[in-house]
Amino acid sequence: MSEPSKRSTVYFDPQLHAALRLKAAHTNRSVSDIVNDAVRAALAEDQEDLAAFEERVAEPTMTYEALLDDLKAHGKI
């Protein structure tokens, strides 16, 4: 059995709220369903980004100044 939904108050920009309501009506979905899907997608993207960072943790880093020096040394700037 799934956990019951939690209620929360969210304040939207009036134009965003109008767009959400129109999309909900056009797609026969609730505003809550649309917002839940958007939050899930944002969290999944964050998880993918964190995984990519973890994969690259051993890569060497370069400061911005060193990058500029390297570009100048190779005639790129």
PDB file of N, CA, C and O in Angstrom, chain B, residues numbered from 101:
ATOM      1  N   MET B 101       0.842  -1.181   0.000  1.00  0.00           N
ATOM      2  CA  MET B 101       0.000   0.000   0.000  1.00  0.00           C
ATOM      3  C   MET B 101       0.886   1.242   0.000  1.00  0.00           C
ATOM      4  O   MET B 101       1.877   1.289   0.729  1.00  0.00           O
ATOM      5  N   SER B 102       0.550   2.236  -0.795  1.00  0.00           N
ATOM      6  CA  SER B 102       1.366   3.435  -0.873  1.00  0.00           C
ATOM      7  C   SER B 102       1.046   4.397   0.269  1.00  0.00           C
ATOM      8  O   SER B 102      -0.041   4.380   0.848  1.00  0.00           O
ATOM      9  N   GLU B 103       2.017   5.217   0.561  1.00  0.00           N
ATOM     10  CA  GLU B 103       1.882   6.210   1.622  1.00  0.00           C
ATOM     11  C   GLU B 103       0.923   7.305   1.154  1.00  0.00           C
ATOM     12  O   GLU B 103       0.942   7.674  -0.020  1.00  0.00           O
ATOM     13  N   PRO B 104       0.086   7.830   2.052  1.00  0.00           N
ATOM     14  CA  PRO B 104      -0.839   8.891   1.641  1.00  0.00           C
ATOM     15  C   PRO B 104      -0.074  10.160   1.244  1.00  0.00           C
ATOM     16  O   PRO B 104       1.018  10.427   1.745  1.00  0.00           O
ATOM     17  N   SER B 105      -0.665  10.921   0.349  1.00  0.00           N
ATOM     18  CA  SER B 105      -0.043  12.160  -0.109  1.00  0.00           C
ATOM     19  C   SER B 105       0.078  13.153   1.030  1.00  0.00           C
ATOM     20  O   SER B 105      -0.731  13.163   1.958  1.00  0.00           O
ATOM     21  N   LYS B 106       1.105  13.989   0.943  1.00  0.00           N
ATOM     22  CA  LYS B 106       1.315  15.060   1.913  1.00  0.00           C
ATOM     23  C   LYS B 106       0.870  16.377   1.278  1.00  0.00           C
ATOM     24  O   LYS B 106       1.061  16.613   0.085  1.00  0.00           O
ATOM     25  N   ARG B 107       0.284  17.207   2.094  1.00  0.00           N
ATOM     26  CA  ARG B 107      -0.204  18.489   1.621  1.00  0.00           C
ATOM     27  C   ARG B 107       0.835  19.565   1.900  1.00  0.00           C
ATOM     28  O   ARG B 107       1.466  19.570   2.957  1.00  0.00           O
ATOM     29  N   SER B 108       1.010  20.474   0.950  1.00  0.00           N
ATOM     30  CA  SER B 108       1.957  21.565   1.112  1.00  0.00           C
ATOM     31  C   SER B 108       1.411  22.794   0.395  1.00  0.00           C
ATOM     32  O   SER B 108       0.708  22.677  -0.608  1.00  0.00           O
ATOM     33  N   THR B 109       1.734  23.947   0.906  1.00  0.00           N
ATOM     34  CA  THR B 109       1.335  25.191   0.250  1.00  0.00           C
ATOM     35  C   THR B 109       2.511  25.703  -0.561  1.00  0.00           C
ATOM     36  O   THR B 109       3.612  25.882  -0.041  1.00  0.00           O
ATOM     37  N   VAL B 110       2.262  25.936  -1.838  1.00  0.00           N
ATOM     38  CA  VAL B 110       3.287  26.445  -2.746  1.00  0.00           C
ATOM     39  C   VAL B 110       2.733  27.706  -3.397  1.00  0.00           C
ATOM     40  O   VAL B 110       1.594  27.725  -3.862  1.00  0.00           O
ATOM     41  N   TYR B 111       3.538  28.748  -3.428  1.00  0.00           N
ATOM     42  CA  TYR B 111       3.119  30.001  -4.046  1.00  0.00           C
ATOM     43  C   TYR B 111       3.773  30.128  -5.419  1.00  0.00           C
ATOM     44  O   TYR B 111       4.998  30.138  -5.540  1.00  0.00           O
ATOM     45  N   PHE B 112       2.937  30.225  -6.448  1.00  0.00           N
ATOM     46  CA  PHE B 112       3.415  30.346  -7.815  1.00  0.00           C
ATOM     47  C   PHE B 112       3.269  31.773  -8.305  1.00  0.00           C
ATOM     48  O   PHE B 112       2.389  32.516  -7.870  1.00  0.00           O
ATOM     49  N   ASP B 113       4.145  32.133  -9.211  1.00  0.00           N
ATOM     50  CA  ASP B 113       3.975  33.366  -9.964  1.00  0.00           C
ATOM     51  C   ASP B 113       2.614  33.240 -10.664  1.00  0.00           C
ATOM     52  O   ASP B 113       2.286  32.167 -11.172  1.00  0.00           O
ATOM     53  N   PRO B 114       1.822  34.311 -10.697  1.00  0.00           N
ATOM     54  CA  PRO B 114       0.485  34.206 -11.294  1.00  0.00           C
ATOM     55  C   PRO B 114       0.477  33.661 -12.727  1.00  0.00           C
ATOM     56  O   PRO B 114      -0.414  32.894 -13.090  1.00  0.00           O
ATOM     57  N   GLN B 115       1.448  34.047 -13.530  1.00  0.00           N
ATOM     58  CA  GLN B 115       1.483  33.552 -14.911  1.00  0.00           C
ATOM     59  C   GLN B 115       1.829  32.064 -14.957  1.00  0.00           C
ATOM     60  O   GLN B 115       1.288  31.327 -15.781  1.00  0.00           O
ATOM     61  N   LEU B 116       2.736  31.616 -14.068  1.00  0.00           N
ATOM     62  CA  LEU B 116       3.046  30.187 -14.005  1.00  0.00           C
ATOM     63  C   LEU B 116       1.832  29.392 -13.556  1.00  0.00           C
ATOM     64  O   LEU B 116       1.556  28.312 -14.078  1.00  0.00           O
ATOM     65  N   HIS B 117       1.115  29.930 -12.594  1.00  0.00           N
ATOM     66  CA  HIS B 117      -0.080  29.240 -12.101  1.00  0.00           C
ATOM     67  C   HIS B 117      -1.120  29.117 -13.212  1.00  0.00           C
ATOM     68  O   HIS B 117      -1.748  28.071 -13.376  1.00  0.00           O
ATOM     69  N   ALA B 118      -1.292  30.180 -13.960  1.00  0.00           N
ATOM     70  CA  ALA B 118      -2.243  30.137 -15.071  1.00  0.00           C
ATOM     71  C   ALA B 118      -1.816  29.096 -16.108  1.00  0.00           C
ATOM     72  O   ALA B 118      -2.649  28.355 -16.628  1.00  0.00           O
ATOM     73  N   ALA B 119      -0.518  29.045 -16.404  1.00  0.00           N
ATOM     74  CA  ALA B 119      -0.014  28.069 -17.366  1.00  0.00           C
ATOM     75  C   ALA B 119      -0.217  26.643 -16.847  1.00  0.00           C
ATOM     76  O   ALA B 119      -0.602  25.751 -17.603  1.00  0.00           O
ATOM     77  N   LEU B 120       0.043  26.437 -15.560  1.00  0.00           N
ATOM     78  CA  LEU B 120      -0.176  25.112 -14.965  1.00  0.00           C
ATOM     79  C   LEU B 120      -1.636  24.698 -15.055  1.00  0.00           C
ATOM     80  O   LEU B 120      -1.944  23.561 -15.412  1.00  0.00           O
ATOM     81  N   ARG B 121      -2.518  25.607 -14.736  1.00  0.00           N
ATOM     82  CA  ARG B 121      -3.946  25.289 -14.786  1.00  0.00           C
ATOM     83  C   ARG B 121      -4.392  24.959 -16.201  1.00  0.00           C
ATOM     84  O   ARG B 121      -5.177  24.034 -16.409  1.00  0.00           O
ATOM     85  N   LEU B 122      -3.888  25.722 -17.183  1.00  0.00           N
ATOM     86  CA  LEU B 122      -4.230  25.439 -18.583  1.00  0.00           C
ATOM     87  C   LEU B 122      -3.679  24.086 -19.019  1.00  0.00           C
ATOM     88  O   LEU B 122      -4.365  23.316 -19.692  1.00  0.00           O
ATOM     89  N   LYS B 123      -2.431  23.801 -18.631  1.00  0.00           N
ATOM     90  CA  LYS B 123      -1.851  22.505 -18.991  1.00  0.00           C
ATOM     91  C   LYS B 123      -2.632  21.379 -18.335  1.00  0.00           C
ATOM     92  O   LYS B 123      -2.897  20.356 -18.966  1.00  0.00           O
ATOM     93  N   ALA B 124      -2.996  21.557 -17.091  1.00  0.00           N
ATOM     94  CA  ALA B 124      -3.766  20.536 -16.385  1.00  0.00           C
ATOM     95  C   ALA B 124      -5.091  20.275 -17.100  1.00  0.00           C
ATOM     96  O   ALA B 124      -5.477  19.122 -17.295  1.00  0.00           O
ATOM     97  N   ALA B 125      -5.776  21.331 -17.485  1.00  0.00           N
ATOM     98  CA  ALA B 125      -7.053  21.180 -18.174  1.00  0.00           C
ATOM     99  C   ALA B 125      -6.858  20.522 -19.546  1.00  0.00           C
ATOM    100  O   ALA B 125      -7.637  19.662 -19.957  1.00  0.00           O
ATOM    101  N   HIS B 126      -5.809  20.947 -20.236  1.00  0.00           N
ATOM    102  CA  HIS B 126      -5.560  20.428 -21.584  1.00  0.00           C
ATOM    103  C   HIS B 126      -5.169  18.950 -21.565  1.00  0.00           C
ATOM    104  O   HIS B 126      -5.486  18.214 -22.500  1.00  0.00           O
ATOM    105  N   THR B 127      -4.487  18.514 -20.512  1.00  0.00           N
ATOM    106  CA  THR B 127      -3.997  17.135 -20.451  1.00  0.00           C
ATOM    107  C   THR B 127      -4.853  16.244 -19.558  1.00  0.00           C
ATOM    108  O   THR B 127      -4.526  15.076 -19.350  1.00  0.00           O
ATOM    109  N   ASN B 128      -5.944  16.790 -19.032  1.00  0.00           N
ATOM    110  CA  ASN B 128      -6.818  16.051 -18.117  1.00  0.00           C
ATOM    111  C   ASN B 128      -6.062  15.485 -16.919  1.00  0.00           C
ATOM    112  O   ASN B 128      -6.295  14.353 -16.495  1.00  0.00           O
ATOM    113  N   ARG B 129      -5.155  16.297 -16.386  1.00  0.00           N
ATOM    114  CA  ARG B 129      -4.380  15.927 -15.206  1.00  0.00           C
ATOM    115  C   ARG B 129      -4.561  17.016 -14.161  1.00  0.00           C
ATOM    116  O   ARG B 129      -5.020  18.116 -14.469  1.00  0.00           O
ATOM    117  N   SER B 130      -4.203  16.706 -12.938  1.00  0.00           N
ATOM    118  CA  SER B 130      -4.289  17.720 -11.891  1.00  0.00           C
ATOM    119  C   SER B 130      -2.997  18.535 -11.856  1.00  0.00           C
ATOM    120  O   SER B 130      -1.948  18.078 -12.310  1.00  0.00           O
ATOM    121  N   VAL B 131      -3.090  19.736 -11.317  1.00  0.00           N
ATOM    122  CA  VAL B 131      -1.910  20.564 -11.125  1.00  0.00           C
ATOM    123  C   VAL B 131      -0.921  19.809 -10.230  1.00  0.00           C
ATOM    124  O   VAL B 131       0.285  19.845 -10.471  1.00  0.00           O
ATOM    125  N   SER B 132      -1.425  19.134  -9.210  1.00  0.00           N
ATOM    126  CA  SER B 132      -0.557  18.365  -8.314  1.00  0.00           C
ATOM    127  C   SER B 132       0.230  17.301  -9.070  1.00  0.00           C
ATOM    128  O   SER B 132       1.424  17.130  -8.822  1.00  0.00           O
ATOM    129  N   ASP B 133      -0.411  16.587  -9.985  1.00  0.00           N
ATOM    130  CA  ASP B 133       0.294  15.563 -10.765  1.00  0.00           C
ATOM    131  C   ASP B 133       1.402  16.184 -11.606  1.00  0.00           C
ATOM    132  O   ASP B 133       2.506  15.644 -11.681  1.00  0.00           O
ATOM    133  N   ILE B 134       1.112  17.305 -12.230  1.00  0.00           N
ATOM    134  CA  ILE B 134       2.105  17.977 -13.074  1.00  0.00           C
ATOM    135  C   ILE B 134       3.282  18.454 -12.231  1.00  0.00           C
ATOM    136  O   ILE B 134       4.436  18.276 -12.621  1.00  0.00           O
ATOM    137  N   VAL B 135       3.000  19.057 -11.082  1.00  0.00           N
ATOM    138  CA  VAL B 135       4.063  19.552 -10.207  1.00  0.00           C
ATOM    139  C   VAL B 135       4.879  18.381  -9.655  1.00  0.00           C
ATOM    140  O   VAL B 135       6.107  18.455  -9.623  1.00  0.00           O
ATOM    141  N   ASN B 136       4.221  17.305  -9.221  1.00  0.00           N
ATOM    142  CA  ASN B 136       4.944  16.130  -8.723  1.00  0.00           C
ATOM    143  C   ASN B 136       5.880  15.567  -9.780  1.00  0.00           C
ATOM    144  O   ASN B 136       7.022  15.225  -9.470  1.00  0.00           O
ATOM    145  N   ASP B 137       5.422  15.464 -11.018  1.00  0.00           N
ATOM    146  CA  ASP B 137       6.270  14.961 -12.098  1.00  0.00           C
ATOM    147  C   ASP B 137       7.463  15.875 -12.336  1.00  0.00           C
ATOM    148  O   ASP B 137       8.574  15.397 -12.565  1.00  0.00           O
ATOM    149  N   ALA B 138       7.241  17.194 -12.283  1.00  0.00           N
ATOM    150  CA  ALA B 138       8.330  18.151 -12.492  1.00  0.00           C
ATOM    151  C   ALA B 138       9.368  18.050 -11.371  1.00  0.00           C
ATOM    152  O   ALA B 138      10.570  18.109 -11.633  1.00  0.00           O
ATOM    153  N   VAL B 139       8.916  17.899 -10.141  1.00  0.00           N
ATOM    154  CA  VAL B 139       9.843  17.769  -9.012  1.00  0.00           C
ATOM    155  C   VAL B 139      10.614  16.463  -9.123  1.00  0.00           C
ATOM    156  O   VAL B 139      11.822  16.442  -8.888  1.00  0.00           O
ATOM    157  N   ARG B 140       9.942  15.378  -9.476  1.00  0.00           N
ATOM    158  CA  ARG B 140      10.630  14.096  -9.662  1.00  0.00           C
ATOM    159  C   ARG B 140      11.719  14.218 -10.728  1.00  0.00           C
ATOM    160  O   ARG B 140      12.834  13.727 -10.546  1.00  0.00           O
ATOM    161  N   ALA B 141      11.390  14.873 -11.838  1.00  0.00           N
ATOM    162  CA  ALA B 141      12.364  15.039 -12.928  1.00  0.00           C
ATOM    163  C   ALA B 141      13.557  15.873 -12.463  1.00  0.00           C
ATOM    164  O   ALA B 141      14.698  15.554 -12.799  1.00  0.00           O
ATOM    165  N   ALA B 142      13.312  16.927 -11.700  1.00  0.00           N
ATOM    166  CA  ALA B 142      14.406  17.766 -11.204  1.00  0.00           C
ATOM    167  C   ALA B 142      15.292  16.990 -10.237  1.00  0.00           C
ATOM    168  O   ALA B 142      16.516  17.109 -10.287  1.00  0.00           O
ATOM    169  N   LEU B 143      14.687  16.203  -9.363  1.00  0.00           N
ATOM    170  CA  LEU B 143      15.466  15.410  -8.413  1.00  0.00           C
ATOM    171  C   LEU B 143      16.268  14.318  -9.125  1.00  0.00           C
ATOM    172  O   LEU B 143      17.407  14.041  -8.750  1.00  0.00           O
ATOM    173  N   ALA B 144      15.681  13.702 -10.145  1.00  0.00           N
ATOM    174  CA  ALA B 144      16.395  12.679 -10.915  1.00  0.00           C
ATOM    175  C   ALA B 144      17.589  13.304 -11.635  1.00  0.00           C
ATOM    176  O   ALA B 144      18.658  12.698 -11.706  1.00  0.00           O
ATOM    177  N   GLU B 145      17.410  14.513 -12.167  1.00  0.00           N
ATOM    178  CA  GLU B 145      18.510  15.212 -12.832  1.00  0.00           C
ATOM    179  C   GLU B 145      19.620  15.524 -11.826  1.00  0.00           C
ATOM    180  O   GLU B 145      20.801  15.378 -12.140  1.00  0.00           O
ATOM    181  N   ASP B 146      19.244  15.953 -10.623  1.00  0.00           N
ATOM    182  CA  ASP B 146      20.249  16.206  -9.583  1.00  0.00           C
ATOM    183  C   ASP B 146      21.022  14.931  -9.270  1.00  0.00           C
ATOM    184  O   ASP B 146      22.243  14.964  -9.117  1.00  0.00           O
ATOM    185  N   GLN B 147      20.314  13.811  -9.174  1.00  0.00           N
ATOM    186  CA  GLN B 147      20.967  12.540  -8.867  1.00  0.00           C
ATOM    187  C   GLN B 147      21.945  12.153  -9.980  1.00  0.00           C
ATOM    188  O   GLN B 147      23.039  11.662  -9.701  1.00  0.00           O
ATOM    189  N   GLU B 148      21.560  12.371 -11.228  1.00  0.00           N
ATOM    190  CA  GLU B 148      22.452  12.087 -12.355  1.00  0.00           C
ATOM    191  C   GLU B 148      23.686  12.978 -12.300  1.00  0.00           C
ATOM    192  O   GLU B 148      24.799  12.514 -12.547  1.00  0.00           O
ATOM    193  N   ASP B 149      23.494  14.263 -11.977  1.00  0.00           N
ATOM    194  CA  ASP B 149      24.621  15.190 -11.876  1.00  0.00           C
ATOM    195  C   ASP B 149      25.582  14.763 -10.772  1.00  0.00           C
ATOM    196  O   ASP B 149      26.798  14.779 -10.964  1.00  0.00           O
ATOM    197  N   LEU B 150      25.042  14.382  -9.619  1.00  0.00           N
ATOM    198  CA  LEU B 150      25.889  13.949  -8.510  1.00  0.00           C
ATOM    199  C   LEU B 150      26.660  12.683  -8.874  1.00  0.00           C
ATOM    200  O   LEU B 150      27.824  12.537  -8.500  1.00  0.00           O
ATOM    201  N   ALA B 151      26.022  11.772  -9.597  1.00  0.00           N
ATOM    202  CA  ALA B 151      26.708  10.555 -10.036  1.00  0.00           C
ATOM    203  C   ALA B 151      27.838  10.895 -11.003  1.00  0.00           C
ATOM    204  O   ALA B 151      28.909  10.290 -10.944  1.00  0.00           O
ATOM    205  N   ALA B 152      27.607  11.859 -11.890  1.00  0.00           N
ATOM    206  CA  ALA B 152      28.652  12.268 -12.833  1.00  0.00           C
ATOM    207  C   ALA B 152      29.825  12.897 -12.091  1.00  0.00           C
ATOM    208  O   ALA B 152      30.981  12.650 -12.433  1.00  0.00           O
ATOM    209  N   PHE B 153      29.533  13.710 -11.075  1.00  0.00           N
ATOM    210  CA  PHE B 153      30.604  14.298 -10.275  1.00  0.00           C
ATOM    211  C   PHE B 153      31.417  13.209  -9.586  1.00  0.00           C
ATOM    212  O   PHE B 153      32.645  13.277  -9.542  1.00  0.00           O
ATOM    213  N   GLU B 154      30.725  12.204  -9.046  1.00  0.00           N
ATOM    214  CA  GLU B 154      31.397  11.114  -8.353  1.00  0.00           C
ATOM    215  C   GLU B 154      32.314  10.348  -9.306  1.00  0.00           C
ATOM    216  O   GLU B 154      33.414   9.953  -8.921  1.00  0.00           O
ATOM    217  N   GLU B 155      31.869  10.136 -10.543  1.00  0.00           N
ATOM    218  CA  GLU B 155      32.680   9.424 -11.531  1.00  0.00           C
ATOM    219  C   GLU B 155      33.945  10.204 -11.879  1.00  0.00           C
ATOM    220  O   GLU B 155      34.960   9.611 -12.243  1.00  0.00           O
ATOM    221  N   ARG B 156      33.887  11.536 -11.768  1.00  0.00           N
ATOM    222  CA  ARG B 156      35.001  12.373 -12.189  1.00  0.00           C
ATOM    223  C   ARG B 156      35.850  12.878 -11.028  1.00  0.00           C
ATOM    224  O   ARG B 156      36.724  13.723 -11.221  1.00  0.00           O
ATOM    225  N   VAL B 157      35.599  12.364  -9.817  1.00  0.00           N
ATOM    226  CA  VAL B 157      36.276  12.883  -8.633  1.00  0.00           C
ATOM    227  C   VAL B 157      37.801  12.730  -8.711  1.00  0.00           C
ATOM    228  O   VAL B 157      38.525  13.538  -8.131  1.00  0.00           O
ATOM    229  N   ALA B 158      38.292  11.717  -9.409  1.00  0.00           N
ATOM    230  CA  ALA B 158      39.730  11.467  -9.489  1.00  0.00           C
ATOM    231  C   ALA B 158      40.413  12.261 -10.603  1.00  0.00           C
ATOM    232  O   ALA B 158      41.640  12.245 -10.708  1.00  0.00           O
ATOM    233  N   GLU B 159      39.644  12.946 -11.426  1.00  0.00           N
ATOM    234  CA  GLU B 159      40.239  13.714 -12.518  1.00  0.00           C
ATOM    235  C   GLU B 159      41.004  14.911 -11.960  1.00  0.00           C
ATOM    236  O   GLU B 159      40.609  15.493 -10.949  1.00  0.00           O
ATOM    237  N   PRO B 160      42.096  15.273 -12.623  1.00  0.00           N
ATOM    238  CA  PRO B 160      42.839  16.447 -12.154  1.00  0.00           C
ATOM    239  C   PRO B 160      42.010  17.718 -12.328  1.00  0.00           C
ATOM    240  O   PRO B 160      41.175  17.815 -13.227  1.00  0.00           O
ATOM    241  N   THR B 161      42.255  18.669 -11.468  1.00  0.00           N
ATOM    242  CA  THR B 161      41.558  19.947 -11.563  1.00  0.00           C
ATOM    243  C   THR B 161      42.516  21.028 -12.039  1.00  0.00           C
ATOM    244  O   THR B 161      43.735  20.880 -11.950  1.00  0.00           O
ATOM    245  N   MET B 162      41.951  22.110 -12.543  1.00  0.00           N
ATOM    246  CA  MET B 162      42.746  23.226 -13.038  1.00  0.00           C
ATOM    247  C   MET B 162      42.050  24.505 -12.601  1.00  0.00           C
ATOM    248  O   MET B 162      40.830  24.623 -12.722  1.00  0.00           O
ATOM    249  N   THR B 163      42.809  25.449 -12.102  1.00  0.00           N
ATOM    250  CA  THR B 163      42.215  26.721 -11.720  1.00  0.00           C
ATOM    251  C   THR B 163      41.873  27.512 -12.978  1.00  0.00           C
ATOM    252  O   THR B 163      42.364  27.218 -14.068  1.00  0.00           O
ATOM    253  N   TYR B 164      41.041  28.497 -12.809  1.00  0.00           N
ATOM    254  CA  TYR B 164      40.666  29.357 -13.927  1.00  0.00           C
ATOM    255  C   TYR B 164      41.905  30.082 -14.465  1.00  0.00           C
ATOM    256  O   TYR B 164      42.091  30.208 -15.676  1.00  0.00           O
ATOM    257  N   GLU B 165      42.732  30.547 -13.552  1.00  0.00           N
ATOM    258  CA  GLU B 165      43.953  31.252 -13.958  1.00  0.00           C
ATOM    259  C   GLU B 165      44.870  30.341 -14.768  1.00  0.00           C
ATOM    260  O   GLU B 165      45.438  30.759 -15.777  1.00  0.00           O
ATOM    261  N   ALA B 166      45.012  29.088 -14.319  1.00  0.00           N
ATOM    262  CA  ALA B 166      45.846  28.135 -15.050  1.00  0.00           C
ATOM    263  C   ALA B 166      45.251  27.831 -16.421  1.00  0.00           C
ATOM    264  O   ALA B 166      45.987  27.674 -17.395  1.00  0.00           O
ATOM    265  N   LEU B 167      43.948  27.747 -16.502  1.00  0.00           N
ATOM    266  CA  LEU B 167      43.287  27.523 -17.786  1.00  0.00           C
ATOM    267  C   LEU B 167      43.578  28.673 -18.742  1.00  0.00           C
ATOM    268  O   LEU B 167      43.902  28.445 -19.908  1.00  0.00           O
ATOM    269  N   LEU B 168      43.464  29.904 -18.257  1.00  0.00           N
ATOM    270  CA  LEU B 168      43.754  31.062 -19.102  1.00  0.00           C
ATOM    271  C   LEU B 168      45.211  31.064 -19.549  1.00  0.00           C
ATOM    272  O   LEU B 168      45.504  31.353 -20.709  1.00  0.00           O
ATOM    273  N   ASP B 169      46.133  30.740 -18.630  1.00  0.00           N
ATOM    274  CA  ASP B 169      47.555  30.666 -18.986  1.00  0.00           C
ATOM    275  C   ASP B 169      47.788  29.619 -20.067  1.00  0.00           C
ATOM    276  O   ASP B 169      48.545  29.851 -21.010  1.00  0.00           O
ATOM    277  N   ASP B 170      47.134  28.461 -19.928  1.00  0.00           N
ATOM    278  CA  ASP B 170      47.278  27.391 -20.908  1.00  0.00           C
ATOM    279  C   ASP B 170      46.725  27.814 -22.270  1.00  0.00           C
ATOM    280  O   ASP B 170      47.347  27.561 -23.302  1.00  0.00           O
ATOM    281  N   LEU B 171      45.576  28.447 -22.269  1.00  0.00           N
ATOM    282  CA  LEU B 171      45.003  28.923 -23.536  1.00  0.00           C
ATOM    283  C   LEU B 171      45.909  29.946 -24.207  1.00  0.00           C
ATOM    284  O   LEU B 171      46.091  29.915 -25.424  1.00  0.00           O
ATOM    285  N   LYS B 172      46.476  30.850 -23.418  1.00  0.00           N
ATOM    286  CA  LYS B 172      47.367  31.869 -23.966  1.00  0.00           C
ATOM    287  C   LYS B 172      48.637  31.203 -24.500  1.00  0.00           C
ATOM    288  O   LYS B 172      49.114  31.561 -25.577  1.00  0.00           O
ATOM    289  N   ALA B 173      49.184  30.242 -23.760  1.00  0.00           N
ATOM    290  CA  ALA B 173      50.413  29.561 -24.188  1.00  0.00           C
ATOM    291  C   ALA B 173      50.230  28.812 -25.505  1.00  0.00           C
ATOM    292  O   ALA B 173      51.181  28.636 -26.265  1.00  0.00           O
ATOM    293  N   HIS B 174      49.004  28.374 -25.767  1.00  0.00           N
ATOM    294  CA  HIS B 174      48.724  27.628 -26.999  1.00  0.00           C
ATOM    295  C   HIS B 174      48.079  28.481 -28.079  1.00  0.00           C
ATOM    296  O   HIS B 174      47.542  27.953 -29.052  1.00  0.00           O
ATOM    297  N   GLY B 175      48.129  29.816 -27.908  1.00  0.00           N
ATOM    298  CA  GLY B 175      47.630  30.731 -28.922  1.00  0.00           C
ATOM    299  C   GLY B 175      46.127  30.739 -29.112  1.00  0.00           C
ATOM    300  O   GLY B 175      45.628  31.142 -30.163  1.00  0.00           O
ATOM    301  N   LYS B 176      45.414  30.301 -28.108  1.00  0.00           N
ATOM    302  CA  LYS B 176      43.954  30.258 -28.221  1.00  0.00           C
ATOM    303  C   LYS B 176      43.314  31.588 -27.846  1.00  0.00           C
ATOM    304  O   LYS B 176      42.207  31.898 -28.287  1.00  0.00           O
ATOM    305  N   ILE B 177      44.010  32.368 -27.032  1.00  0.00           N
ATOM    306  CA  ILE B 177      43.500  33.712 -26.681  1.00  0.00           C
ATOM    307  C   ILE B 177      44.632  34.721 -26.775  1.00  0.00           C
ATOM    308  O   ILE B 177      44.424  35.908 -26.522  1.00  0.00           O
TER     309      ILE B 177
END
